[in-house]
């Protein structure tokens, strides 16, 4: 028996629009919205860059995993997790069972352009590999793309205008409930 979908999770690489789309989608559906990176920063009292610099990626990933686990029973929620949240496969299976998971998909050049054009990126998105932005996106996206594909119910082109992306996801949600 299929479990009822009670929330929407937007997955995808950094700068694919998870927060921008999620805020608008939540407003339209009268759902609450959670950006997991912002919430972790609030709970830790420091930026992700500081968390990673002071305690490392493993500490951040553990905090991310615990926070995602706390959201499993939630309803009427749009969640925008960080791009690496897909690595928490044990939690991700549960999210897939209770959520409509939408992969916001963009190509390497679009993602790189968005990252370099965002003045907040250095604090919000510390380097994952130490490579330049374009090479890092190529490397990490190649590793994560199979996870995004397998860990999503549907992929949506995140290179379209935000309003179109929101419309598409709203239609998918209405068809799923």
N, C-alpha and C positions, 0 to 999 in steps of 0.2 A: 504494500500500500504506500502510495506517495504521501509525503508529509506536506502540509500546507506551507506555502511561501508567505512569510510574514514581514519581509523586509527586502530591500534592494541593496546589493553590494556592487560598487563600481570598481573594477580592477583595471590594471594597465600600468605601463611604465610611467616614470616621473613625467610631469608636464603634459599628460594626455588629457587633462581637463576634468579629472575626477572631482575636485572641489568645486570648480565653477559649475559644472553640470549638476553635481549633487545638490548644491544649494538651491538652484532653480527647480530641480525636479522635486525636492522635498517640499518646497513652497507650493508648487502646483498640486501635489498630492495631499497636502496638509499633513505631512510626516515630519518627524524630527530629523535633523541632519547632524552627522558626526564625522568630522575629519579626524582620523585616528592620530595622525602626527601632531595636530594642534592639541588634542586632548592629552597626549603623552607629555608634550612640552609643559602644559599647565600643571599636570600632576607632578612632574619632576622639577618644575620651577626654573627651567633653563631650556635653551634651544637644542634642537637635535644635534647641531654641530658641536655644542658643548658636551652634550651627553656622550657622543661618540669620542670626542677628544679626551674626555676625562675617564670614561669607563669602557669604551670600545663598542664595536658593533654587536658583539654577543649580548652585552647588557641591554642595549637598545632593542634588539630582536626579542629578548625574553620579556621585556616590558610590553612590546607590541603584541606578542603572542598572548600574554595574560589579559591585556585589554580586549583583544578580539574575542577571547573566550568569554569574557564578561558580557559581551553583546549577543551571544548565541540565543538567549531567551527573548530578546527584545522584539517588539512588533512596531509596525508603522514607523520604520526608520530607513533612512538612506545613509549608507556608510561609504566613506571615501577613505580606504586604507592606503598606506604608503605602497609604493610600487613593489617593495620586497615582501609585503605581507603574504603574498602567494607562496612563499617559501615554507610557511607554517602549514604543511599538508594535513596534519591531523585535525587542526581547527578548520582548515579550508573545506574538508569533506563535510563537516557539520554545517558550515555556512552554505554550502551547495544544497544541502538537504532542506534548509529553512529559509533560503533566500533566492531571489532571482539575481544571478550573478552575471553582470554585463561587463565584457571586456571592451574598454575604450581603446581603440587601436589607431596608432599613427605610425608613420614611417620614421626612419632614423633622422633624416634631414629636418623634418618638422619638429621632432622632439628636441634635437640639438639647437635649432633656431629658438624655440621657446625657452629652453634652459638658459642660453646665453643672453636672451633678451629680458630675463627676469632678475631684477636687482636683488630680490630676496633669496634667490637660489642658493648662494653660498651658506647662509644660515640654515635654511630649510632642507637643503639637499647636499650634505657633505659628500665628497667623492667616495665612490665605492671601490675604485681600482687604482686611483692615482694617475690615470691616463688623462689626456685632454678630453674635452666634452664629447666630441664626435666619436673618437675611438672608444670611450667608455660606453656610450650609448650602443654602439655596434656590438661590443663584447657582451655587455650585460643583457641587452635585449635578445641576442641570439641564445643565451642560456635560459632566459625566462620565457621566451615565446611559447615553447611547448607546454609550460606550466599554465600560462594564461589561457591557451587554447583548451587544454584539458580541464581547467578549473573554472570554466565559464559556460553558461547556458547559451549565450549568444555573443557575437562580436558586433560592435557598432563603430562605424568610421568616425573617429574623433577629429578628423580634419574638416568636417562640415561645420557650419556655424552652430554655436551652442544651442540656439533655439530649435534647430532641426534635430540635434542629438537628443535633446530633452523630449521633443515630440515623439521620436522613435521609441525611446525607452518607456515613455508613458503608455504608448500603444501596446508595447510588449507586456507591460505590467497588467494592463486591463485585460489582455488576452489570457494571462496566466492565472488571474484570480477568479 
